[in-house]
């Protein structure tokens, strides 16, 4: 069950994170901060659609789902700061690509028995 609000998040692919770290290292004496970002954030309903069509996820949308957020509601929680581009960072993957590739890896590992569960 999920609420009807369509939140947006940004998930960075491990290869893009590695690329960003490499760009920082290449600058040697950089004293700055850079937000990590993908090519494009993803909405909750795009994620649900992917898992519904690709993995058989079933879900219900309810208007009055109670939610709690200590720091306040954040429907759109991702950075628009693209300053990392100044050091040559160009993301290769968007958020849904990251979710698709990483979930396939995790599900494959779980099926093969290599996935270690803390249950």
N, CA, C and O atoms as CSV, one atom per row, in Angstrom:
chain,resi,resn,atom,element,x,y,z
A,1,UNK,N,N,0.852,-1.166,0.000
A,1,UNK,CA,C,0.000,0.000,0.000
A,1,UNK,C,C,0.901,1.232,0.000
A,1,UNK,O,O,1.928,1.278,0.677
A,2,UNK,N,N,0.492,2.208,-0.764
A,2,UNK,CA,C,1.240,3.461,-0.828
A,2,UNK,C,C,0.275,4.628,-0.961
A,2,UNK,O,O,-0.874,4.455,-1.368
A,3,UNK,N,N,0.740,5.787,-0.623
A,3,UNK,CA,C,-0.070,6.993,-0.754
A,3,UNK,C,C,-0.116,7.471,-2.186
A,3,UNK,O,O,0.644,7.008,-3.036
A,4,UNK,N,N,-1.017,8.403,-2.444
A,4,UNK,CA,C,-1.207,8.894,-3.815
A,4,UNK,C,C,-0.194,9.975,-4.199
A,4,UNK,O,O,-0.132,10.380,-5.360
A,5,UNK,N,N,0.589,10.440,-3.242
A,5,UNK,CA,C,1.592,11.448,-3.580
A,5,UNK,C,C,2.705,10.811,-4.408
A,5,UNK,O,O,3.160,9.706,-4.109
A,6,UNK,N,N,3.134,11.514,-5.444
A,6,UNK,CA,C,4.135,10.968,-6.366
A,6,UNK,C,C,5.481,11.629,-6.092
A,6,UNK,O,O,5.858,12.589,-6.763
A,7,UNK,N,N,6.204,11.107,-5.099
A,7,UNK,CA,C,7.480,11.688,-4.720
A,7,UNK,C,C,8.538,11.447,-5.792
A,7,UNK,O,O,8.420,10.525,-6.599
A,8,UNK,N,N,9.562,12.278,-5.791
A,8,UNK,CA,C,10.656,12.173,-6.760
A,8,UNK,C,C,11.976,12.083,-6.009
A,8,UNK,O,O,12.230,12.844,-5.076
A,9,UNK,N,N,12.818,11.130,-6.435
A,9,UNK,CA,C,14.128,10.923,-5.831
A,9,UNK,C,C,15.169,10.731,-6.919
A,9,UNK,O,O,14.840,10.461,-8.074
A,10,UNK,N,N,16.426,10.875,-6.534
A,10,UNK,CA,C,17.526,10.673,-7.467
A,10,UNK,C,C,18.428,9.574,-6.914
A,10,UNK,O,O,18.873,9.650,-5.769
A,11,UNK,N,N,18.694,8.564,-7.716
A,11,UNK,CA,C,19.557,7.448,-7.338
A,11,UNK,C,C,20.729,7.416,-8.298
A,11,UNK,O,O,20.545,7.367,-9.514
A,12,UNK,N,N,21.932,7.445,-7.751
A,12,UNK,CA,C,23.118,7.482,-8.590
A,12,UNK,C,C,23.652,6.063,-8.782
A,12,UNK,O,O,23.767,5.292,-7.828
A,13,UNK,N,N,23.971,5.741,-10.011
A,13,UNK,CA,C,24.523,4.432,-10.364
A,13,UNK,C,C,25.939,4.327,-9.797
A,13,UNK,O,O,26.660,5.324,-9.775
A,14,UNK,N,N,26.351,3.150,-9.342
A,14,UNK,CA,C,27.715,2.990,-8.817
A,14,UNK,C,C,28.802,3.455,-9.797
A,14,UNK,O,O,29.815,4.010,-9.371
A,15,UNK,N,N,28.605,3.236,-11.091
A,15,UNK,CA,C,29.602,3.682,-12.069
A,15,UNK,C,C,29.681,5.204,-12.125
A,15,UNK,O,O,30.765,5.765,-12.286
A,16,UNK,N,N,28.538,5.872,-11.993
A,16,UNK,CA,C,28.538,7.339,-11.977
A,16,UNK,C,C,29.177,7.867,-10.694
A,16,UNK,O,O,29.908,8.857,-10.735
A,17,UNK,N,N,28.914,7.227,-9.564
A,17,UNK,CA,C,29.550,7.637,-8.319
A,17,UNK,C,C,31.067,7.476,-8.427
A,17,UNK,O,O,31.826,8.345,-7.996
A,18,UNK,N,N,31.491,6.368,-8.999
A,18,UNK,CA,C,32.921,6.136,-9.210
A,18,UNK,C,C,33.512,7.224,-10.111
A,18,UNK,O,O,34.602,7.729,-9.846
A,19,UNK,N,N,32.805,7.572,-11.152
A,19,UNK,CA,C,33.258,8.614,-12.070
A,19,UNK,C,C,33.405,9.953,-11.350
A,19,UNK,O,O,34.383,10.669,-11.567
A,20,UNK,N,N,32.442,10.295,-10.498
A,20,UNK,CA,C,32.498,11.546,-9.755
A,20,UNK,C,C,33.705,11.550,-8.813
A,20,UNK,O,O,34.405,12.557,-8.710
A,21,UNK,N,N,33.946,10.454,-8.142
A,21,UNK,CA,C,35.102,10.355,-7.235
A,21,UNK,C,C,36.402,10.501,-8.022
A,21,UNK,O,O,37.320,11.198,-7.587
A,22,UNK,N,N,36.479,9.846,-9.177
A,22,UNK,CA,C,37.678,9.972,-10.018
A,22,UNK,C,C,37.918,11.416,-10.446
A,22,UNK,O,O,39.055,11.888,-10.440
A,23,UNK,N,N,36.854,12.114,-10.816
A,23,UNK,CA,C,36.995,13.517,-11.240
A,23,UNK,C,C,37.524,14.374,-10.090
A,23,UNK,O,O,38.335,15.273,-10.311
A,24,UNK,N,N,37.071,14.103,-8.870
A,24,UNK,CA,C,37.578,14.845,-7.707
A,24,UNK,C,C,39.056,14.539,-7.475
A,24,UNK,O,O,39.840,15.443,-7.185
A,25,UNK,N,N,39.433,13.280,-7.601
A,25,UNK,CA,C,40.835,12.880,-7.407
A,25,UNK,C,C,41.725,13.521,-8.467
A,25,UNK,O,O,42.826,13.981,-8.165
A,26,UNK,N,N,41.247,13.551,-9.709
A,26,UNK,CA,C,42.034,14.129,-10.801
A,26,UNK,C,C,42.325,15.616,-10.584
A,26,UNK,O,O,43.320,16.130,-11.094
A,27,UNK,N,N,41.474,16.303,-9.837
A,27,UNK,CA,C,41.664,17.741,-9.587
A,27,UNK,C,C,42.750,17.995,-8.554
A,27,UNK,O,O,43.154,19.143,-8.364
A,28,UNK,N,N,43.224,16.980,-7.897
A,28,UNK,CA,C,44.293,17.041,-6.899
A,28,UNK,C,C,43.975,17.978,-5.738
A,28,UNK,O,O,43.638,17.499,-4.655
A,29,UNK,N,N,44.066,19.250,-5.915
A,29,UNK,CA,C,43.915,20.183,-4.799
A,29,UNK,C,C,42.555,20.879,-4.830
A,29,UNK,O,O,42.478,22.101,-4.706
A,30,UNK,N,N,41.516,20.124,-4.992
A,30,UNK,CA,C,40.184,20.703,-4.989
A,30,UNK,C,C,39.690,20.800,-3.541
A,30,UNK,O,O,39.770,19.833,-2.784
A,31,UNK,N,N,39.189,21.955,-3.175
A,31,UNK,CA,C,38.611,22.162,-1.849
A,31,UNK,C,C,37.210,22.704,-2.071
A,31,UNK,O,O,36.976,23.911,-2.018
A,32,UNK,N,N,36.297,21.800,-2.318
A,32,UNK,CA,C,34.940,22.193,-2.707
A,32,UNK,C,C,33.986,21.067,-2.365
A,32,UNK,O,O,34.417,20.008,-1.909
A,33,UNK,N,N,32.717,21.273,-2.574
A,33,UNK,CA,C,31.700,20.237,-2.388
A,33,UNK,C,C,30.950,20.060,-3.697
A,33,UNK,O,O,30.729,21.018,-4.438
A,34,UNK,N,N,30.561,18.821,-3.969
A,34,UNK,CA,C,29.833,18.507,-5.192
A,34,UNK,C,C,28.702,17.543,-4.862
A,34,UNK,O,O,28.914,16.537,-4.186
A,35,UNK,N,N,27.516,17.849,-5.335
A,35,UNK,CA,C,26.398,16.930,-5.179
A,35,UNK,C,C,26.501,15.838,-6.229
A,35,UNK,O,O,26.852,16.101,-7.380
A,36,UNK,N,N,26.193,14.615,-5.827
A,36,UNK,CA,C,26.108,13.500,-6.763
A,36,UNK,C,C,24.715,13.510,-7.374
A,36,UNK,O,O,23.728,13.745,-6.677
A,37,UNK,N,N,24.636,13.255,-8.666
A,37,UNK,CA,C,23.339,13.260,-9.330
A,37,UNK,C,C,23.386,12.357,-10.559
A,37,UNK,O,O,24.446,12.099,-11.129
A,38,UNK,N,N,22.208,11.890,-10.944
A,38,UNK,CA,C,22.079,11.063,-12.143
A,38,UNK,C,C,21.671,11.953,-13.318
A,38,UNK,O,O,21.566,13.172,-13.182
A,39,UNK,N,N,21.448,11.332,-14.457
A,39,UNK,CA,C,20.943,12.093,-15.605
A,39,UNK,C,C,19.546,12.633,-15.350
A,39,UNK,O,O,19.191,13.715,-15.818
A,40,UNK,N,N,18.738,11.851,-14.583
A,40,UNK,CA,C,17.348,12.259,-14.370
A,40,UNK,C,C,16.795,11.548,-13.132
A,40,UNK,O,O,16.950,10.335,-12.991
A,41,UNK,N,N,16.155,12.298,-12.240
A,41,UNK,CA,C,15.494,11.661,-11.091
A,41,UNK,C,C,14.333,10.778,-11.552
A,41,UNK,O,O,13.987,10.753,-12.734
A,42,UNK,N,N,13.742,10.057,-10.605
A,42,UNK,CA,C,12.648,9.139,-10.913
A,42,UNK,C,C,11.518,9.351,-9.908
A,42,UNK,O,O,11.759,9.699,-8.752
A,43,UNK,N,N,10.293,9.139,-10.360
A,43,UNK,CA,C,9.145,9.268,-9.467
A,43,UNK,C,C,8.785,7.909,-8.867
A,43,UNK,O,O,9.147,6.856,-9.392
A,44,UNK,N,N,8.071,7.968,-7.767
A,44,UNK,CA,C,7.632,6.745,-7.088
A,44,UNK,C,C,6.806,5.875,-8.033
A,44,UNK,O,O,6.963,4.654,-8.049
A,45,UNK,N,N,5.932,6.494,-8.815
A,45,UNK,CA,C,5.071,5.692,-9.679
A,45,UNK,C,C,5.818,5.101,-10.872
A,45,UNK,O,O,5.403,4.068,-11.398
A,46,UNK,N,N,6.908,5.728,-11.311
A,46,UNK,CA,C,7.756,5.102,-12.332
A,46,UNK,C,C,8.427,3.851,-11.773
A,46,UNK,O,O,8.539,2.836,-12.460
A,47,UNK,N,N,8.874,3.935,-10.517
A,47,UNK,CA,C,9.494,2.773,-9.871
A,47,UNK,C,C,8.469,1.663,-9.683
A,47,UNK,O,O,8.746,0.502,-9.985
A,48,UNK,N,N,7.293,2.013,-9.187
A,48,UNK,CA,C,6.246,1.009,-8.988
A,48,UNK,C,C,5.841,0.353,-10.301
A,48,UNK,O,O,5.606,-0.855,-10.348
A,49,UNK,N,N,5.759,1.142,-11.366
A,49,UNK,CA,C,5.409,0.599,-12.683
A,49,UNK,C,C,6.470,-0.406,-13.149
A,49,UNK,O,O,6.134,-1.474,-13.661
A,50,UNK,N,N,7.741,-0.062,-12.972
A,50,UNK,CA,C,8.813,-0.977,-13.366
A,50,UNK,C,C,8.704,-2.301,-12.611
A,50,UNK,O,O,8.747,-3.367,-13.225
A,51,UNK,N,N,8.564,-2.244,-11.288
A,51,UNK,CA,C,8.505,-3.485,-10.511
A,51,UNK,C,C,7.193,-4.236,-10.722
A,51,UNK,O,O,7.148,-5.459,-10.584
A,52,UNK,N,N,6.136,-3.518,-11.051
A,52,UNK,CA,C,4.860,-4.164,-11.350
A,52,UNK,C,C,4.931,-4.937,-12.662
A,52,UNK,O,O,4.554,-6.108,-12.720
A,53,UNK,N,N,5.417,-4.277,-13.716
A,53,UNK,CA,C,5.507,-4.921,-15.031
A,53,UNK,C,C,6.623,-5.952,-15.103
A,53,UNK,O,O,6.447,-7.016,-15.697
A,54,UNK,N,N,7.770,-5.647,-14.502
A,54,UNK,CA,C,8.935,-6.509,-14.637
A,54,UNK,C,C,9.060,-7.610,-13.610
A,54,UNK,O,O,9.728,-8.616,-13.851
A,55,UNK,N,N,8.410,-7.426,-12.445
A,55,UNK,CA,C,8.609,-8.386,-11.361
A,55,UNK,C,C,7.312,-8.808,-10.681
A,55,UNK,O,O,7.341,-9.521,-9.678
A,56,UNK,N,N,6.183,-8.377,-11.215
A,56,UNK,CA,C,4.898,-8.814,-10.677
A,56,UNK,C,C,4.483,-8.153,-9.372
A,56,UNK,O,O,3.612,-8.672,-8.673
A,57,UNK,N,N,5.080,-7.032,-9.032
A,57,UNK,CA,C,4.696,-6.333,-7.809
A,57,UNK,C,C,3.235,-5.915,-7.889
A,57,UNK,O,O,2.785,-5.387,-8.906
A,58,UNK,N,N,2.509,-6.151,-6.825
A,58,UNK,CA,C,1.119,-5.695,-6.727
A,58,UNK,C,C,1.068,-4.657,-5.610
A,58,UNK,O,O,1.649,-4.845,-4.541
A,59,UNK,N,N,0.367,-3.562,-5.875
A,59,UNK,CA,C,0.272,-2.509,-4.875
A,59,UNK,C,C,-1.086,-1.830,-4.977
A,59,UNK,O,O,-1.782,-1.926,-5.988
A,60,UNK,N,N,-1.437,-1.143,-3.902
A,60,UNK,CA,C,-2.697,-0.398,-3.814
A,60,UNK,C,C,-2.343,1.047,-3.482
A,60,UNK,O,O,-1.479,1.309,-2.644
A,61,UNK,N,N,-3.016,1.975,-4.144
A,61,UNK,CA,C,-2.820,3.395,-3.862
A,61,UNK,C,C,-3.996,3.859,-3.011
A,61,UNK,O,O,-5.156,3.728,-3.403
A,62,UNK,N,N,-3.677,4.400,-1.850
A,62,UNK,CA,C,-4.685,4.920,-0.927
A,62,UNK,C,C,-4.445,6.407,-0.721
A,62,UNK,O,O,-3.302,6.838,-0.573
A,63,UNK,N,N,-5.516,7.191,-0.712
A,63,UNK,CA,C,-5.378,8.631,-0.520
A,63,UNK,C,C,-5.009,9.014,0.906
A,63,UNK,O,O,-4.340,10.025,1.117
A,64,UNK,N,N,-5.426,8.235,1.875
A,64,UNK,CA,C,-5.247,8.644,3.274
A,64,UNK,C,C,-4.211,7.798,4.019
A,64,UNK,O,O,-4.398,7.473,5.192
A,65,UNK,N,N,-3.138,7.447,3.348
A,65,UNK,CA,C,-2.061,6.711,4.011
A,65,UNK,C,C,-1.355,7.666,4.969
A,65,UNK,O,O,-0.935,8.757,4.584
A,66,UNK,N,N,-1.233,7.235,6.224
A,66,UNK,CA,C,-0.560,8.072,7.210
A,66,UNK,C,C,0.941,7.967,7.016
A,66,UNK,O,O,1.487,6.879,6.840
A,67,UNK,N,N,1.594,9.117,7.052
A,67,UNK,CA,C,3.044,9.141,6.909
A,67,UNK,C,C,3.630,10.083,7.941
A,67,UNK,O,O,2.989,11.032,8.393
A,68,UNK,N,N,4.854,9.792,8.293
A,68,UNK,CA,C,5.535,10.588,9.295
A,68,UNK,C,C,6.933,10.915,8.797
A,68,UNK,O,O,7.650,10.040,8.311
A,69,UNK,N,N,7.311,12.169,8.921
A,69,UNK,CA,C,8.659,12.592,8.533
A,69,UNK,C,C,9.137,13.613,9.559
A,69,UNK,O,O,8.629,14.733,9.613
A,70,UNK,N,N,10.092,13.232,10.354
A,70,UNK,CA,C,10.585,14.094,11.430
A,70,UNK,C,C,11.068,15.432,10.896
A,70,UNK,O,O,10.853,16.467,11.526
A,71,UNK,N,N,11.719,15.419,9.740
A,71,UNK,CA,C,12.262,16.662,9.180
A,71,UNK,C,C,11.307,17.324,8.183
A,71,UNK,O,O,11.682,18.284,7.510
A,72,UNK,N,N,10.086,16.818,8.087
A,72,UNK,CA,C,9.102,17.405,7.182
A,72,UNK,C,C,8.990,16.649,5.870
A,72,UNK,O,O,9.903,15.924,5.475
A,73,UNK,N,N,7.870,16.826,5.206
A,73,UNK,CA,C,7.619,16.145,3.934
A,73,UNK,C,C,8.559,16.662,2.853
A,73,UNK,O,O,8.802,17.864,2.739
A,74,UNK,N,N,9.074,15.740,2.071
A,74,UNK,CA,C,9.972,16.096,0.965
A,74,UNK,C,C,9.523,15.344,-0.281
A,74,UNK,O,O,10.053,14.281,-0.602
A,75,UNK,N,N,8.547,15.903,-0.974
A,75,UNK,CA,C,8.058,15.223,-2.173
A,75,UNK,C,C,9.102,15.180,-3.277
A,75,UNK,O,O,9.213,14.183,-3.990
A,76,UNK,N,N,9.855,16.236,-3.421
A,76,UNK,CA,C,10.931,16.277,-4.410
A,76,UNK,C,C,12.238,16.424,-3.644
A,76,UNK,O,O,12.571,17.510,-3.169
A,77,UNK,N,N,12.977,15.322,-3.528
A,77,UNK,CA,C,14.180,15.307,-2.712
A,77,UNK,C,C,15.365,14.874,-3.565
A,77,UNK,O,O,15.732,13.699,-3.611
A,78,UNK,N,N,15.943,15.849,-4.230
A,78,UNK,CA,C,17.126,15.626,-5.051
A,78,UNK,C,C,17.760,16.993,-5.321
A,78,UNK,O,O,17.119,18.034,-5.172
A,79,UNK,N,N,19.004,16.964,-5.712
A,79,UNK,CA,C,19.733,18.213,-5.912
A,79,UNK,C,C,19.615,18.710,-7.347
A,79,UNK,O,O,19.649,17.931,-8.300
A,80,UNK,N,N,19.477,20.002,-7.472
A,80,UNK,CA,C,19.550,20.646,-8.786
A,80,UNK,C,C,20.921,21.278,-9.003
A,80,UNK,O,O,21.158,21.925,-10.024
A,81,UNK,N,N,21.817,21.090,-8.046
A,81,UNK,CA,C,23.161,21.644,-8.123
A,81,UNK,C,C,24.009,20.753,-9.028
A,81,UNK,O,O,24.312,19.614,-8.674
A,82,UNK,N,N,24.381,21.259,-10.166
A,82,UNK,CA,C,25.154,20.495,-11.157
A,82,UNK,C,C,26.598,20.980,-11.242
A,82,UNK,O,O,27.244,20.854,-12.282
A,83,UNK,N,N,27.098,21.536,-10.139
A,83,UNK,CA,C,28.451,22.090,-10.112
A,83,UNK,C,C,29.520,21.045,-10.439
A,83,UNK,O,O,30.593,21.401,-10.926
A,84,UNK,N,N,29.249,19.773,-10.182
A,84,UNK,CA,C,30.229,18.717,-10.483
A,84,UNK,C,C,30.571,18.693,-11.975
A,84,UNK,O,O,31.629,18.193,-12.357
A,85,UNK,N,N,29.700,19.219,-12.803
A,85,UNK,CA,C,29.991,19.329,-14.234
A,85,UNK,C,C,31.201,20.200,-14.512
A,85,UNK,O,O,31.856,20.045,-15.543
A,86,UNK,N,N,31.506,21.123,-13.593
A,86,UNK,CA,C,32.663,22.009,-13.759
A,86,UNK,C,C,33.989,21.251,-13.667
A,86,UNK,O,O,35.012,21.726,-14.159
A,87,UNK,N,N,33.971,20.076,-13.038
A,87,UNK,CA,C,35.199,19.277,-12.958
A,87,UNK,C,C,35.156,18.104,-13.937
A,87,UNK,O,O,35.980,17.192,-13.867
A,88,UNK,N,N,34.180,18.140,-14.852
A,88,UNK,CA,C,34.108,17.137,-15.909
A,88,UNK,C,C,33.200,15.960,-15.635
A,88,UNK,O,O,33.188,15.001,-16.408
A,89,UNK,N,N,32.428,16.008,-14.538
A,89,UNK,CA,C,31.507,14.906,-14.229
A,89,UNK,C,C,30.291,14.977,-15.144
A,89,UNK,O,O,29.596,15.992,-15.195
A,90,UNK,N,N,30.045,13.893,-15.863
A,90,UNK,CA,C,28.857,13.771,-16.710
A,90,UNK,C,C,28.243,12.413,-16.412
A,90,UNK,O,O,28.812,11.387,-16.783
A,91,UNK,N,N,27.082,12.387,-15.744
A,91,UNK,CA,C,26.477,11.088,-15.434
A,91,UNK,C,C,26.072,10.346,-16.701
A,91,UNK,O,O,25.664,10.952,-17.692
A,92,UNK,N,N,26.191,9.042,-16.648
A,92,UNK,CA,C,25.853,8.175,-17.778
A,92,UNK,C,C,24.461,7.572,-17.633
A,92,UNK,O,O,23.821,7.242,-18.632
A,93,UNK,N,N,23.985,7.426,-16.389
A,93,UNK,CA,C,22.737,6.712,-16.117
A,93,UNK,C,C,21.710,7.626,-15.465
A,93,UNK,O,O,22.060,8.536,-14.713
A,94,UNK,N,N,20.433,7.371,-15.763
A,94,UNK,CA,C,19.392,8.057,-15.014
A,94,UNK,C,C,18.956,7.151,-13.862
A,94,UNK,O,O,19.372,5.995,-13.784
A,95,UNK,N,N,18.128,7.674,-12.982
A,95,UNK,CA,C,17.762,6.949,-11.769
A,95,UNK,C,C,17.065,5.623,-12.047
A,95,UNK,O,O,17.348,4.630,-11.376
A,96,UNK,N,N,16.169,5.587,-13.013
A,96,UNK,CA,C,15.457,4.330,-13.283
A,96,UNK,C,C,16.417,3.283,-13.843
A,96,UNK,O,O,16.268,2.097,-13.549
A,97,UNK,N,N,17.402,3.701,-14.646
A,97,UNK,CA,C,18.433,2.756,-15.120
A,97,UNK,C,C,19.162,2.138,-13.938
A,97,UNK,O,O,19.382,0.928,-13.894
A,98,UNK,N,N,19.529,2.972,-12.992
A,98,UNK,CA,C,20.229,2.506,-11.803
A,98,UNK,C,C,19.380,1.491,-11.044
A,98,UNK,O,O,19.870,0.423,-10.677
A,99,UNK,N,N,18.129,1.813,-10.812
A,99,UNK,CA,C,17.230,0.913,-10.084
A,99,UNK,C,C,17.058,-0.395,-10.838
A,99,UNK,O,O,17.082,-1.465,-10.230
A,100,UNK,N,N,16.886,-0.325,-12.142
A,100,UNK,CA,C,16.699,-1.542,-12.944
A,100,UNK,C,C,17.936,-2.425,-12.885
A,100,UNK,O,O,17.821,-3.626,-12.639
A,101,UNK,N,N,19.101,-1.865,-13.100
A,101,UNK,CA,C,20.328,-2.661,-13.123
A,101,UNK,C,C,20.686,-3.206,-11.746
A,101,UNK,O,O,21.041,-4.378,-11.619
A,102,UNK,N,N,20.598,-2.383,-10.731
A,102,UNK,CA,C,20.983,-2.828,-9.394
A,102,UNK,C,C,19.984,-3.831,-8.819
A,102,UNK,O,O,20.383,-4.761,-8.119
A,103,UNK,N,N,18.683,-3.655,-9.105
A,103,UNK,CA,C,17.704,-4.623,-8.604
A,103,UNK,C,C,17.883,-5.977,-9.287
A,103,UNK,O,O,17.715,-7.015,-8.648
A,104,UNK,N,N,18.222,-5.980,-10.578
A,104,UNK,CA,C,18.491,-7.249,-11.260
A,104,UNK,C,C,19.680,-7.946,-10.625
A,104,UNK,O,O,19.657,-9.162,-10.431
A,105,UNK,N,N,20.715,-7.192,-10.301
A,105,UNK,CA,C,21.900,-7.757,-9.663
A,105,UNK,C,C,21.540,-8.343,-8.294
A,105,UNK,O,O,21.916,-9.473,-7.981
A,106,UNK,N,N,20.818,-7.579,-7.489
A,106,UNK,CA,C,20.445,-8.039,-6.145
A,106,UNK,C,C,19.551,-9.264,-6.219
A,106,UNK,O,O,19.761,-10.233,-5.490
A,107,UNK,N,N,18.545,-9.226,-7.104
A,107,UNK,CA,C,17.632,-10.371,-7.218
A,107,UNK,C,C,18.350,-11.607,-7.751
A,107,UNK,O,O,18.046,-12.723,-7.332
A,108,UNK,N,N,19.293,-11.425,-8.665
A,108,UNK,CA,C,20.080,-12.541,-9.194
A,108,UNK,C,C,20.915,-13.165,-8.081
A,108,UNK,O,O,20.961,-14.388,-7.948
A,109,UNK,N,N,21.574,-12.327,-7.284
A,109,UNK,CA,C,22.397,-12.816,-6.182
A,109,UNK,C,C,21.541,-13.541,-5.148
A,109,UNK,O,O,21.960,-14.560,-4.599
A,110,UNK,N,N,20.363,-13.030,-4.885
A,110,UNK,CA,C,19.481,-13.656,-3.895
A,110,UNK,C,C,19.039,-15.032,-4.375
A,110,UNK,O,O,19.005,-15.982,-3.593
A,111,UNK,N,N,18.695,-15.143,-5.671
A,111,UNK,CA,C,18.272,-16.428,-6.235
A,111,UNK,C,C,19.403,-17.440,-6.233
A,111,UNK,O,O,19.169,-18.634,-6.043
A,112,UNK,N,N,20.636,-16.971,-6.443
A,112,UNK,CA,C,21.767,-17.901,-6.534
A,112,UNK,C,C,22.286,-18.281,-5.136
A,112,UNK,O,O,23.174,-19.125,-5.015
A,113,UNK,N,N,21.749,-17.675,-4.107
A,113,UNK,CA,C,22.163,-17.999,-2.754
A,113,UNK,C,C,23.384,-17.213,-2.308
A,113,UNK,O,O,23.895,-17.452,-1.214
A,114,UNK,N,N,23.870,-16.278,-3.127
A,114,UNK,CA,C,25.040,-15.502,-2.761
A,114,UNK,C,C,24.681,-14.264,-1.944
A,114,UNK,O,O,25.552,-13.625,-1.353
A,115,UNK,N,N,23.409,-13.936,-1.918
A,115,UNK,CA,C,22.955,-12.759,-1.216
A,115,UNK,C,C,22.874,-13.093,0.273
A,115,UNK,O,O,22.229,-14.069,0.654
A,116,UNK,N,N,23.516,-12.299,1.103
A,116,UNK,CA,C,23.531,-12.549,2.524
A,116,UNK,C,C,22.430,-11.708,3.173
A,116,UNK,O,O,22.456,-10.478,3.119
A,117,UNK,N,N,21.482,-12.383,3.777
A,117,UNK,CA,C,20.379,-11.704,4.407
A,117,UNK,C,C,20.652,-11.592,5.912
A,117,UNK,O,O,21.251,-12.484,6.514
A,118,UNK,N,N,20.208,-10.496,6.498
A,118,UNK,CA,C,20.375,-10.325,7.943
A,118,UNK,C,C,19.124,-10.752,8.687
A,118,UNK,O,O,18.975,-10.408,9.859
A,119,UNK,N,N,18.234,-11.475,8.066
A,119,UNK,CA,C,16.990,-11.931,8.724
A,119,UNK,C,C,17.305,-12.975,9.761
A,119,UNK,O,O,16.399,-13.482,10.421
